[in-house]
Amino acid sequence: MLGHDLVIILAMTFPMFIFTIFAGIKLSDYLEKKYNINEFQKRFVLLSATFISALFLSTLLYYV
């Protein structure tokens, strides 16, 4: 059943991008101002923070 649960969680992750993109934007803007990161690093932080928070949110939604 682990494979089935993982597929459902990953499928729910993509709609959760709508709810978590703002957090990724704020985090990348903060890191750009504080640490003067370049555009590539800013985009990487934006996408990874958004995906991780969307995955976390969809996991909580599935199991709780």
PDB file of N, H, CA, C and O in Angstrom:
ATOM      1  N   MET A   1       0.805  -1.207   0.000  1.00  0.00           N
ATOM      2  CA  MET A   1       0.000   0.000   0.000  1.00  0.00           C
ATOM      3  C   MET A   1       0.842   1.263   0.000  1.00  0.00           C
ATOM      4  O   MET A   1       0.323   2.349  -0.256  1.00  0.00           O
ATOM      5  N   LEU A   2       2.122   1.143   0.280  1.00  0.00           N
ATOM      6  H   LEU A   2       2.544   0.261   0.489  1.00  0.00           H
ATOM      7  CA  LEU A   2       2.978   2.322   0.319  1.00  0.00           C
ATOM      8  C   LEU A   2       3.051   2.998  -1.049  1.00  0.00           C
ATOM      9  O   LEU A   2       3.045   4.226  -1.128  1.00  0.00           O
ATOM     10  N   GLY A   3       3.120   2.222  -2.116  1.00  0.00           N
ATOM     11  H   GLY A   3       3.125   1.224  -2.052  1.00  0.00           H
ATOM     12  CA  GLY A   3       3.183   2.784  -3.459  1.00  0.00           C
ATOM     13  C   GLY A   3       1.917   3.549  -3.801  1.00  0.00           C
ATOM     14  O   GLY A   3       1.974   4.620  -4.405  1.00  0.00           O
ATOM     15  N   HIS A   4       0.780   2.998  -3.415  1.00  0.00           N
ATOM     16  H   HIS A   4       0.734   2.128  -2.924  1.00  0.00           H
ATOM     17  CA  HIS A   4      -0.499   3.665  -3.667  1.00  0.00           C
ATOM     18  C   HIS A   4      -0.586   4.976  -2.904  1.00  0.00           C
ATOM     19  O   HIS A   4      -1.023   5.986  -3.454  1.00  0.00           O
ATOM     20  N   ASP A   5      -0.177   4.969  -1.650  1.00  0.00           N
ATOM     21  H   ASP A   5       0.178   4.148  -1.203  1.00  0.00           H
ATOM     22  CA  ASP A   5      -0.192   6.195  -0.849  1.00  0.00           C
ATOM     23  C   ASP A   5       0.733   7.258  -1.439  1.00  0.00           C
ATOM     24  O   ASP A   5       0.379   8.435  -1.492  1.00  0.00           O
ATOM     25  N   LEU A   6       1.904   6.845  -1.874  1.00  0.00           N
ATOM     26  H   LEU A   6       2.192   5.888  -1.831  1.00  0.00           H
ATOM     27  CA  LEU A   6       2.869   7.775  -2.446  1.00  0.00           C
ATOM     28  C   LEU A   6       2.335   8.417  -3.727  1.00  0.00           C
ATOM     29  O   LEU A   6       2.522   9.613  -3.952  1.00  0.00           O
ATOM     30  N   VAL A   7       1.676   7.623  -4.559  1.00  0.00           N
ATOM     31  H   VAL A   7       1.524   6.652  -4.377  1.00  0.00           H
ATOM     32  CA  VAL A   7       1.121   8.156  -5.805  1.00  0.00           C
ATOM     33  C   VAL A   7       0.023   9.173  -5.511  1.00  0.00           C
ATOM     34  O   VAL A   7      -0.046  10.213  -6.165  1.00  0.00           O
ATOM     35  N   ILE A   8      -0.822   8.887  -4.550  1.00  0.00           N
ATOM     36  H   ILE A   8      -0.766   8.042  -4.019  1.00  0.00           H
ATOM     37  CA  ILE A   8      -1.894   9.825  -4.198  1.00  0.00           C
ATOM     38  C   ILE A   8      -1.314  11.111  -3.617  1.00  0.00           C
ATOM     39  O   ILE A   8      -1.774  12.202  -3.955  1.00  0.00           O
ATOM     40  N   ILE A   9      -0.312  10.997  -2.748  1.00  0.00           N
ATOM     41  H   ILE A   9       0.062  10.112  -2.474  1.00  0.00           H
ATOM     42  CA  ILE A   9       0.316  12.183  -2.152  1.00  0.00           C
ATOM     43  C   ILE A   9       0.985  13.034  -3.231  1.00  0.00           C
ATOM     44  O   ILE A   9       0.853  14.257  -3.222  1.00  0.00           O
ATOM     45  N   LEU A  10       1.696  12.402  -4.153  1.00  0.00           N
ATOM     46  H   LEU A  10       1.803  11.408  -4.160  1.00  0.00           H
ATOM     47  CA  LEU A  10       2.342  13.154  -5.225  1.00  0.00           C
ATOM     48  C   LEU A  10       1.318  13.784  -6.168  1.00  0.00           C
ATOM     49  O   LEU A  10       1.546  14.877  -6.688  1.00  0.00           O
ATOM     50  N   ALA A  11       0.203  13.112  -6.391  1.00  0.00           N
ATOM     51  H   ALA A  11       0.017  12.225  -5.969  1.00  0.00           H
ATOM     52  CA  ALA A  11      -0.844  13.689  -7.230  1.00  0.00           C
ATOM     53  C   ALA A  11      -1.493  14.893  -6.550  1.00  0.00           C
ATOM     54  O   ALA A  11      -1.890  15.846  -7.219  1.00  0.00           O
ATOM     55  N   MET A  12      -1.600  14.850  -5.234  1.00  0.00           N
ATOM     56  H   MET A  12      -1.278  14.075  -4.691  1.00  0.00           H
ATOM     57  CA  MET A  12      -2.185  15.983  -4.510  1.00  0.00           C
ATOM     58  C   MET A  12      -1.188  17.124  -4.351  1.00  0.00           C
ATOM     59  O   MET A  12      -1.585  18.243  -4.029  1.00  0.00           O
ATOM     60  N   THR A  13       0.100  16.863  -4.569  1.00  0.00           N
ATOM     61  H   THR A  13       0.423  15.954  -4.830  1.00  0.00           H
ATOM     62  CA  THR A  13       1.115  17.895  -4.399  1.00  0.00           C
ATOM     63  C   THR A  13       0.966  19.010  -5.418  1.00  0.00           C
ATOM     64  O   THR A  13       1.134  20.181  -5.078  1.00  0.00           O
ATOM     65  N   PHE A  14       0.657  18.672  -6.649  1.00  0.00           N
ATOM     66  H   PHE A  14       0.521  17.721  -6.926  1.00  0.00           H
ATOM     67  CA  PHE A  14       0.609  19.686  -7.692  1.00  0.00           C
ATOM     68  C   PHE A  14      -0.512  20.704  -7.502  1.00  0.00           C
ATOM     69  O   PHE A  14      -0.275  21.884  -7.759  1.00  0.00           O
ATOM     70  N   PRO A  15      -1.713  20.330  -7.072  1.00  0.00           N
ATOM     71  CA  PRO A  15      -2.693  21.390  -6.753  1.00  0.00           C
ATOM     72  C   PRO A  15      -2.306  22.224  -5.531  1.00  0.00           C
ATOM     73  O   PRO A  15      -2.752  23.364  -5.394  1.00  0.00           O
ATOM     74  N   MET A  16      -1.485  21.667  -4.646  1.00  0.00           N
ATOM     75  H   MET A  16      -1.123  20.741  -4.757  1.00  0.00           H
ATOM     76  CA  MET A  16      -1.068  22.413  -3.460  1.00  0.00           C
ATOM     77  C   MET A  16      -0.075  23.525  -3.790  1.00  0.00           C
ATOM     78  O   MET A  16       0.186  24.392  -2.956  1.00  0.00           O
ATOM     79  N   PHE A  17       0.481  23.503  -5.011  1.00  0.00           N
ATOM     80  H   PHE A  17       0.269  22.798  -5.689  1.00  0.00           H
ATOM     81  CA  PHE A  17       1.355  24.593  -5.431  1.00  0.00           C
ATOM     82  C   PHE A  17       0.635  25.933  -5.356  1.00  0.00           C
ATOM     83  O   PHE A  17       1.256  26.957  -5.071  1.00  0.00           O
ATOM     84  N   ILE A  18      -0.657  25.932  -5.605  1.00  0.00           N
ATOM     85  H   ILE A  18      -1.162  25.100  -5.836  1.00  0.00           H
ATOM     86  CA  ILE A  18      -1.439  27.172  -5.553  1.00  0.00           C
ATOM     87  C   ILE A  18      -1.372  27.791  -4.161  1.00  0.00           C
ATOM     88  O   ILE A  18      -1.300  29.013  -4.026  1.00  0.00           O
ATOM     89  N   PHE A  19      -1.394  26.963  -3.140  1.00  0.00           N
ATOM     90  H   PHE A  19      -1.452  25.971  -3.250  1.00  0.00           H
ATOM     91  CA  PHE A  19      -1.418  27.459  -1.772  1.00  0.00           C
ATOM     92  C   PHE A  19      -0.028  27.745  -1.208  1.00  0.00           C
ATOM     93  O   PHE A  19       0.101  28.466  -0.218  1.00  0.00           O
ATOM     94  N   THR A  20       1.014  27.187  -1.829  1.00  0.00           N
ATOM     95  H   THR A  20       0.909  26.601  -2.633  1.00  0.00           H
ATOM     96  CA  THR A  20       2.348  27.314  -1.243  1.00  0.00           C
ATOM     97  C   THR A  20       3.307  28.179  -2.051  1.00  0.00           C
ATOM     98  O   THR A  20       4.440  28.393  -1.621  1.00  0.00           O
ATOM     99  N   ILE A  21       2.893  28.675  -3.194  1.00  0.00           N
ATOM    100  H   ILE A  21       1.973  28.500  -3.544  1.00  0.00           H
ATOM    101  CA  ILE A  21       3.804  29.466  -4.021  1.00  0.00           C
ATOM    102  C   ILE A  21       4.167  30.782  -3.342  1.00  0.00           C
ATOM    103  O   ILE A  21       5.282  31.276  -3.509  1.00  0.00           O
ATOM    104  N   PHE A  22       3.245  31.350  -2.586  1.00  0.00           N
ATOM    105  H   PHE A  22       2.339  30.949  -2.451  1.00  0.00           H
ATOM    106  CA  PHE A  22       3.515  32.622  -1.919  1.00  0.00           C
ATOM    107  C   PHE A  22       4.640  32.483  -0.897  1.00  0.00           C
ATOM    108  O   PHE A  22       5.480  33.374  -0.773  1.00  0.00           O
ATOM    109  N   ALA A  23       4.660  31.372  -0.167  1.00  0.00           N
ATOM    110  H   ALA A  23       3.978  30.648  -0.267  1.00  0.00           H
ATOM    111  CA  ALA A  23       5.734  31.135   0.807  1.00  0.00           C
ATOM    112  C   ALA A  23       7.086  30.995   0.111  1.00  0.00           C
ATOM    113  O   ALA A  23       8.095  31.489   0.614  1.00  0.00           O
ATOM    114  N   GLY A  24       7.115  30.331  -1.031  1.00  0.00           N
ATOM    115  H   GLY A  24       6.296  29.929  -1.440  1.00  0.00           H
ATOM    116  CA  GLY A  24       8.359  30.202  -1.779  1.00  0.00           C
ATOM    117  C   GLY A  24       8.853  31.532  -2.314  1.00  0.00           C
ATOM    118  O   GLY A  24      10.055  31.796  -2.311  1.00  0.00           O
ATOM    119  N   ILE A  25       7.936  32.371  -2.775  1.00  0.00           N
ATOM    120  H   ILE A  25       6.959  32.156  -2.778  1.00  0.00           H
ATOM    121  CA  ILE A  25       8.316  33.697  -3.275  1.00  0.00           C
ATOM    122  C   ILE A  25       8.886  34.549  -2.149  1.00  0.00           C
ATOM    123  O   ILE A  25       9.915  35.203  -2.322  1.00  0.00           O
ATOM    124  N   LYS A  26       8.225  34.543  -1.004  1.00  0.00           N
ATOM    125  H   LYS A  26       7.390  34.011  -0.863  1.00  0.00           H
ATOM    126  CA  LYS A  26       8.706  35.345   0.124  1.00  0.00           C
ATOM    127  C   LYS A  26      10.064  34.858   0.617  1.00  0.00           C
ATOM    128  O   LYS A  26      10.931  35.672   0.935  1.00  0.00           O
ATOM    129  N   LEU A  27      10.261  33.551   0.683  1.00  0.00           N
ATOM    130  H   LEU A  27       9.557  32.890   0.424  1.00  0.00           H
ATOM    131  CA  LEU A  27      11.541  33.007   1.127  1.00  0.00           C
ATOM    132  C   LEU A  27      12.662  33.363   0.148  1.00  0.00           C
ATOM    133  O   LEU A  27      13.751  33.749   0.573  1.00  0.00           O
ATOM    134  N   SER A  28      12.410  33.239  -1.137  1.00  0.00           N
ATOM    135  H   SER A  28      11.526  32.926  -1.482  1.00  0.00           H
ATOM    136  CA  SER A  28      13.452  33.562  -2.117  1.00  0.00           C
ATOM    137  C   SER A  28      13.752  35.062  -2.143  1.00  0.00           C
ATOM    138  O   SER A  28      14.905  35.454  -2.319  1.00  0.00           O
ATOM    139  N   ASP A  29      12.743  35.894  -1.971  1.00  0.00           N
ATOM    140  H   ASP A  29      11.806  35.575  -1.828  1.00  0.00           H
ATOM    141  CA  ASP A  29      12.994  37.338  -1.898  1.00  0.00           C
ATOM    142  C   ASP A  29      13.808  37.703  -0.660  1.00  0.00           C
ATOM    143  O   ASP A  29      14.701  38.548  -0.722  1.00  0.00           O
ATOM    144  N   TYR A  30      13.496  37.064   0.457  1.00  0.00           N
ATOM    145  H   TYR A  30      12.770  36.377   0.507  1.00  0.00           H
ATOM    146  CA  TYR A  30      14.239  37.317   1.692  1.00  0.00           C
ATOM    147  C   TYR A  30      15.698  36.908   1.544  1.00  0.00           C
ATOM    148  O   TYR A  30      16.594  37.649   1.948  1.00  0.00           O
ATOM    149  N   LEU A  31      15.942  35.732   0.967  1.00  0.00           N
ATOM    150  H   LEU A  31      15.213  35.131   0.639  1.00  0.00           H
ATOM    151  CA  LEU A  31      17.321  35.274   0.795  1.00  0.00           C
ATOM    152  C   LEU A  31      18.083  36.127  -0.208  1.00  0.00           C
ATOM    153  O   LEU A  31      19.292  36.317  -0.075  1.00  0.00           O
ATOM    154  N   GLU A  32      17.380  36.640  -1.211  1.00  0.00           N
ATOM    155  H   GLU A  32      16.398  36.485  -1.320  1.00  0.00           H
ATOM    156  CA  GLU A  32      18.040  37.514  -2.176  1.00  0.00           C
ATOM    157  C   GLU A  32      18.486  38.821  -1.515  1.00  0.00           C
ATOM    158  O   GLU A  32      19.587  39.306  -1.774  1.00  0.00           O
ATOM    159  N   LYS A  33      17.638  39.384  -0.670  1.00  0.00           N
ATOM    160  H   LYS A  33      16.743  38.990  -0.460  1.00  0.00           H
ATOM    161  CA  LYS A  33      17.991  40.634  -0.002  1.00  0.00           C
ATOM    162  C   LYS A  33      19.062  40.428   1.059  1.00  0.00           C
ATOM    163  O   LYS A  33      19.996  41.223   1.161  1.00  0.00           O
ATOM    164  N   LYS A  34      18.936  39.369   1.848  1.00  0.00           N
ATOM    165  H   LYS A  34      18.177  38.722   1.765  1.00  0.00           H
ATOM    166  CA  LYS A  34      19.844  39.166   2.970  1.00  0.00           C
ATOM    167  C   LYS A  34      21.210  38.644   2.538  1.00  0.00           C
ATOM    168  O   LYS A  34      22.234  39.110   3.038  1.00  0.00           O
ATOM    169  N   TYR A  35      21.238  37.681   1.613  1.00  0.00           N
ATOM    170  H   TYR A  35      20.407  37.302   1.206  1.00  0.00           H
ATOM    171  CA  TYR A  35      22.494  37.029   1.240  1.00  0.00           C
ATOM    172  C   TYR A  35      22.950  37.348  -0.177  1.00  0.00           C
ATOM    173  O   TYR A  35      23.979  36.838  -0.620  1.00  0.00           O
ATOM    174  N   ASN A  36      22.209  38.176  -0.892  1.00  0.00           N
ATOM    175  H   ASN A  36      21.373  38.590  -0.532  1.00  0.00           H
ATOM    176  CA  ASN A  36      22.576  38.616  -2.230  1.00  0.00           C
ATOM    177  C   ASN A  36      22.830  37.432  -3.162  1.00  0.00           C
ATOM    178  O   ASN A  36      23.878  37.351  -3.803  1.00  0.00           O
ATOM    179  N   ILE A  37      21.858  36.508  -3.234  1.00  0.00           N
ATOM    180  H   ILE A  37      21.007  36.573  -2.714  1.00  0.00           H
ATOM    181  CA  ILE A  37      21.987  35.340  -4.107  1.00  0.00           C
ATOM    182  C   ILE A  37      21.677  35.746  -5.547  1.00  0.00           C
ATOM    183  O   ILE A  37      20.988  36.737  -5.789  1.00  0.00           O
ATOM    184  N   ASN A  38      22.190  34.971  -6.493  1.00  0.00           N
ATOM    185  H   ASN A  38      22.750  34.166  -6.297  1.00  0.00           H
ATOM    186  CA  ASN A  38      21.931  35.297  -7.896  1.00  0.00           C
ATOM    187  C   ASN A  38      20.576  34.739  -8.346  1.00  0.00           C
ATOM    188  O   ASN A  38      19.882  34.085  -7.569  1.00  0.00           O
ATOM    189  N   GLU A  39      20.212  34.996  -9.580  1.00  0.00           N
ATOM    190  H   GLU A  39      20.776  35.528 -10.212  1.00  0.00           H
ATOM    191  CA  GLU A  39      18.878  34.640 -10.079  1.00  0.00           C
ATOM    192  C   GLU A  39      18.664  33.129 -10.138  1.00  0.00           C
ATOM    193  O   GLU A  39      17.576  32.644  -9.828  1.00  0.00           O
ATOM    194  N   PHE A  40      19.695  32.385 -10.533  1.00  0.00           N
ATOM    195  H   PHE A  40      20.579  32.779 -10.785  1.00  0.00           H
ATOM    196  CA  PHE A  40      19.571  30.927 -10.583  1.00  0.00           C
ATOM    197  C   PHE A  40      19.306  30.350  -9.195  1.00  0.00           C
ATOM    198  O   PHE A  40      18.438  29.490  -9.040  1.00  0.00           O
ATOM    199  N   GLN A  41      20.037  30.808  -8.194  1.00  0.00           N
ATOM    200  H   GLN A  41      20.742  31.506  -8.319  1.00  0.00           H
ATOM    201  CA  GLN A  41      19.834  30.332  -6.829  1.00  0.00           C
ATOM    202  C   GLN A  41      18.462  30.745  -6.308  1.00  0.00           C
ATOM    203  O   GLN A  41      17.820  29.991  -5.576  1.00  0.00           O
ATOM    204  N   LYS A  42      18.015  31.936  -6.683  1.00  0.00           N
ATOM    205  H   LYS A  42      18.536  32.548  -7.278  1.00  0.00           H
ATOM    206  CA  LYS A  42      16.697  32.402  -6.250  1.00  0.00           C
ATOM    207  C   LYS A  42      15.600  31.508  -6.826  1.00  0.00           C
ATOM    208  O   LYS A  42      14.663  31.142  -6.116  1.00  0.00           O
ATOM    209  N   ARG A  43      15.710  31.160  -8.092  1.00  0.00           N
ATOM    210  H   ARG A  43      16.472  31.458  -8.669  1.00  0.00           H
ATOM    211  CA  ARG A  43      14.709  30.283  -8.710  1.00  0.00           C
ATOM    212  C   ARG A  43      14.748  28.884  -8.111  1.00  0.00           C
ATOM    213  O   ARG A  43      13.710  28.253  -7.914  1.00  0.00           O
ATOM    214  N   PHE A  44      15.968  28.399  -7.820  1.00  0.00           N
ATOM    215  H   PHE A  44      16.811  28.911  -7.980  1.00  0.00           H
ATOM    216  CA  PHE A  44      16.090  27.083  -7.203  1.00  0.00           C
ATOM    217  C   PHE A  44      15.436  27.066  -5.819  1.00  0.00           C
ATOM    218  O   PHE A  44      14.725  26.120  -5.479  1.00  0.00           O
ATOM    219  N   VAL A  45      15.673  28.101  -5.028  1.00  0.00           N
ATOM    220  H   VAL A  45      16.251  28.870  -5.303  1.00  0.00           H
ATOM    221  CA  VAL A  45      15.054  28.199  -3.701  1.00  0.00           C
ATOM    222  C   VAL A  45      13.544  28.297  -3.836  1.00  0.00           C
ATOM    223  O   VAL A  45      12.812  27.660  -3.078  1.00  0.00           O
ATOM    224  N   LEU A  46      13.075  29.077  -4.782  1.00  0.00           N
ATOM    225  H   LEU A  46      13.670  29.594  -5.398  1.00  0.00           H
ATOM    226  CA  LEU A  46      11.637  29.233  -4.995  1.00  0.00           C
ATOM    227  C   LEU A  46      10.979  27.902  -5.320  1.00  0.00           C
ATOM    228  O   LEU A  46       9.980  27.535  -4.702  1.00  0.00           O
ATOM    229  N   LEU A  47      11.526  27.186  -6.277  1.00  0.00           N
ATOM    230  H   LEU A  47      12.338  27.485  -6.779  1.00  0.00           H
ATOM    231  CA  LEU A  47      10.915  25.915  -6.681  1.00  0.00           C
ATOM    232  C   LEU A  47      11.040  24.837  -5.609  1.00  0.00           C
ATOM    233  O   LEU A  47      10.088  24.098  -5.357  1.00  0.00           O
ATOM    234  N   SER A  48      12.202  24.743  -4.982  1.00  0.00           N
ATOM    235  H   SER A  48      12.975  25.343  -5.186  1.00  0.00           H
ATOM    236  CA  SER A  48      12.377  23.693  -3.978  1.00  0.00           C
ATOM    237  C   SER A  48      11.551  23.972  -2.727  1.00  0.00           C
ATOM    238  O   SER A  48      10.964  23.047  -2.166  1.00  0.00           O
ATOM    239  N   ALA A  49      11.493  25.211  -2.281  1.00  0.00           N
ATOM    240  H   ALA A  49      11.970  25.962  -2.737  1.00  0.00           H
ATOM    241  CA  ALA A  49      10.680  25.529  -1.105  1.00  0.00           C
ATOM    242  C   ALA A  49       9.199  25.327  -1.395  1.00  0.00           C
ATOM    243  O   ALA A  49       8.457  24.855  -0.533  1.00  0.00           O
ATOM    244  N   THR A  50       8.769  25.676  -2.589  1.00  0.00           N
ATOM    245  H   THR A  50       9.372  26.059  -3.288  1.00  0.00           H
ATOM    246  CA  THR A  50       7.371  25.476  -2.955  1.00  0.00           C
ATOM    247  C   THR A  50       7.031  23.999  -3.021  1.00  0.00           C
ATOM    248  O   THR A  50       5.987  23.580  -2.521  1.00  0.00           O
ATOM    249  N   PHE A  51       7.906  23.199  -3.636  1.00  0.00           N
ATOM    250  H   PHE A  51       8.755  23.539  -4.041  1.00  0.00           H
ATOM    251  CA  PHE A  51       7.631  21.770  -3.745  1.00  0.00           C
ATOM    252  C   PHE A  51       7.645  21.086  -2.384  1.00  0.00           C
ATOM    253  O   PHE A  51       6.781  20.258  -2.097  1.00  0.00           O
ATOM    254  N   ILE A  52       8.612  21.423  -1.551  1.00  0.00           N
ATOM    255  H   ILE A  52       9.314  22.096  -1.784  1.00  0.00           H
ATOM    256  CA  ILE A  52       8.699  20.785  -0.232  1.00  0.00           C
ATOM    257  C   ILE A  52       7.505  21.152   0.631  1.00  0.00           C
ATOM    258  O   ILE A  52       6.947  20.291   1.312  1.00  0.00           O
ATOM    259  N   SER A  53       7.105  22.415   0.615  1.00  0.00           N
ATOM    260  H   SER A  53       7.558  23.114   0.062  1.00  0.00           H
ATOM    261  CA  SER A  53       5.943  22.807   1.418  1.00  0.00           C
ATOM    262  C   SER A  53       4.653  22.228   0.852  1.00  0.00           C
ATOM    263  O   SER A  53       3.751  21.891   1.619  1.00  0.00           O
ATOM    264  N   ALA A  54       4.540  22.102  -0.475  1.00  0.00           N
ATOM    265  H   ALA A  54       5.272  22.376  -1.098  1.00  0.00           H
ATOM    266  CA  ALA A  54       3.359  21.480  -1.073  1.00  0.00           C
ATOM    267  C   ALA A  54       3.306  19.993  -0.743  1.00  0.00           C
ATOM    268  O   ALA A  54       2.234  19.449  -0.477  1.00  0.00           O
ATOM    269  N   LEU A  55       4.459  19.341  -0.761  1.00  0.00           N
ATOM    270  H   LEU A  55       5.330  19.782  -0.978  1.00  0.00           H
ATOM    271  CA  LEU A  55       4.518  17.924  -0.388  1.00  0.00           C
ATOM    272  C   LEU A  55       4.152  17.732   1.074  1.00  0.00           C
ATOM    273  O   LEU A  55       3.422  16.802   1.416  1.00  0.00           O
ATOM    274  N   PHE A  56       4.647  18.598   1.930  1.00  0.00           N
ATOM    275  H   PHE A  56       5.240  19.354   1.653  1.00  0.00           H
ATOM    276  CA  PHE A  56       4.321  18.527   3.356  1.00  0.00           C
ATOM    277  C   PHE A  56       2.821  18.751   3.574  1.00  0.00           C
ATOM    278  O   PHE A  56       2.190  18.032   4.349  1.00  0.00           O
ATOM    279  N   LEU A  57       2.263  19.733   2.900  1.00  0.00           N
ATOM    280  H   LEU A  57       2.776  20.317   2.271  1.00  0.00           H
ATOM    281  CA  LEU A  57       0.840  20.037   3.048  1.00  0.00           C
ATOM    282  C   LEU A  57      -0.033  18.890   2.539  1.00  0.00           C
ATOM    283  O   LEU A  57      -1.026  18.544   3.179  1.00  0.00           O
ATOM    284  N   SER A  58       0.319  18.305   1.413  1.00  0.00           N
ATOM    285  H   SER A  58       1.125  18.586   0.893  1.00  0.00           H
ATOM    286  CA  SER A  58      -0.484  17.200   0.887  1.00  0.00           C
ATOM    287  C   SER A  58      -0.330  15.933   1.731  1.00  0.00           C
ATOM    288  O   SER A  58      -1.267  15.142   1.832  1.00  0.00           O
ATOM    289  N   THR A  59       0.845  15.736   2.338  1.00  0.00           N
ATOM    290  H   THR A  59       1.606  16.379   2.256  1.00  0.00           H
ATOM    291  CA  THR A  59       1.013  14.598   3.242  1.00  0.00           C
ATOM    292  C   THR A  59       0.150  14.763   4.488  1.00  0.00           C
ATOM    293  O   THR A  59      -0.499  13.819   4.939  1.00  0.00           O
ATOM    294  N   LEU A  60       0.153  15.977   5.038  1.00  0.00           N
ATOM    295  H   LEU A  60       0.680  16.744   4.673  1.00  0.00           H
ATOM    296  CA  LEU A  60      -0.726  16.212   6.183  1.00  0.00           C
ATOM    297  C   LEU A  60      -2.193  16.045   5.823  1.00  0.00           C
ATOM    298  O   LEU A  60      -2.971  15.497   6.604  1.00  0.00           O
ATOM    299  N   LEU A  61      -2.566  16.512   4.656  1.00  0.00           N
ATOM    300  H   LEU A  61      -1.933  16.957   4.022  1.00  0.00           H
ATOM    301  CA  LEU A  61      -3.950  16.394   4.228  1.00  0.00           C
ATOM    302  C   LEU A  61      -4.350  14.940   4.035  1.00  0.00           C
ATOM    303  O   LEU A  61      -5.488  14.570   4.322  1.00  0.00           O
ATOM    304  N   TYR A  62      -3.441  14.121   3.559  1.00  0.00           N
ATOM    305  H   TYR A  62      -2.516  14.422   3.326  1.00  0.00           H
ATOM    306  CA  TYR A  62      -3.749  12.707   3.306  1.00  0.00           C
ATOM    307  C   TYR A  62      -3.842  11.899   4.599  1.00  0.00           C
ATOM    308  O   TYR A  62      -4.747  11.078   4.752  1.00  0.00           O
ATOM    309  N   TYR A  63      -2.921  12.123   5.523  1.00  0.00           N
ATOM    310  H   TYR A  63      -2.186  12.790   5.399  1.00  0.00           H
ATOM    311  CA  TYR A  63      -2.861  11.284   6.715  1.00  0.00           C
ATOM    312  C   TYR A  63      -3.635  11.815   7.906  1.00  0.00           C
ATOM    313  O   TYR A  63      -3.896  11.060   8.843  1.00  0.00           O
ATOM    314  N   VAL A  64      -4.009  13.076   7.905  1.00  0.00           N
ATOM    315  H   VAL A  64      -3.797  13.689   7.144  1.00  0.00           H
ATOM    316  CA  VAL A  64      -4.712  13.618   9.068  1.00  0.00           C
ATOM    317  C   VAL A  64      -6.154  13.816   8.797  1.00  0.00           C
ATOM    318  O   VAL A  64      -6.891  14.266   9.674  1.00  0.00           O
TER     319      VAL A  64
END
